[in-house]
Amino acid sequence: MSKRTEPDARRALELLLQPDATPATLAPKLGASPEAIDEARALAHEIDTAEIDAVLAMPPVLGRALLRAAVQAGRLAIVKAAGTEGDKHLQREAKRLAHALKLQGVELELPSKAAAPPRPAPEPAPAAEPPAFLSSLDGHGERAVFWTRLLPGRGVELAQVIVSDERGILDFLVAELSRKRFRELADEFPRRGEVTIREVSREEAARAIDRARVAARDGGECPGTFPAWAAQVLGPVPPEAPPPLAPNAPPPSDPAEVRTLVAASTEILEEPELRRWRPDDHTLRKLALRLDEVGMSALFLGGAAGEAQRSEAAAAAIDAEVESWFDERRRALYAGWLLDTGRLFEATDRPEQARKAAATARMLAGGAPATEIPFCRELFARIFRPRGSDRTEPRGEGASSLLVLPGAEEP
């Protein structure tokens, strides 16, 4: 749109505030993208608290309209900042507004560029980045990381990365949203349940992604569009996988206390986030056949004595499978998952469950027999309890089937 046909600031503000107009219909009238218009509309409605940097980053036609909105709201600091820090279009609009205010008896000094003091070093901090989010681990050790970037004048880039410490980067989607839509989406994230999504520091989110990047580099999966994005946003792949997330509270050091916590480790499997944790289907089918053989065998005595024999044989079959399942590789995996889940428990006000998860991880990593760790045995045993008993049926969906960005497209 040429300057000759571009609406003036007053008309542009009127268009922005039309309740029935959509960003798509306003785009040709304002000569700006629908995303920028959506962002400018949100800033206009929140002009009392809007960040000055966000207003100054708007395209000229929208920035001038927002200066008008700032005057109407009494936010003269925005106009003053535009007169000294904005581009030439905003500076001219700020001068016009200052003159109009002077005619109304309101003095607004706009220092000339020559008289303005030099910018301090370093440059003022940019607008704060929007938060990052992390989902709980599912039964396969997969999770979603939601990484965000502020796009000045456009909104927020939201990337969903499905990661696995063992398999690498399983899926990658990225979308550009207005800040208003991003806030709405963040409010919809489940805070507690079988999938818990919590706000985390960028360091924690980056660590979760980097662990999967190392696995991808070492032969795991990785979507073709991901490496370029990750190199720009996160930098090079680290030479070694960073440690898993873990509770901030120091781990118990007294061996007796560790044993007490581990003795109660089955309780963490009752937390909703762990309902999906289970061995793989092949292993469960193999154990189910062994338990069927025990139940149908004619080698046991009749009556109560035979039932006791069958119970002992079934327990022995489960113990054998538990010891076989928790080899060195899976011990390391589950120890990391338990530490990570302990951090989740800690962050969601479940400190005792965090201590149990951390103690169980320590015992697993230390090489204790898996059958002596109640958590390990219960991971199998709960699958084979009769229906109707007091337990929750685990489900096996992966993280990639649980979480999808609405309207997202691959770049």
Disulfide bonds with the S-S distance in Angstrom:
none
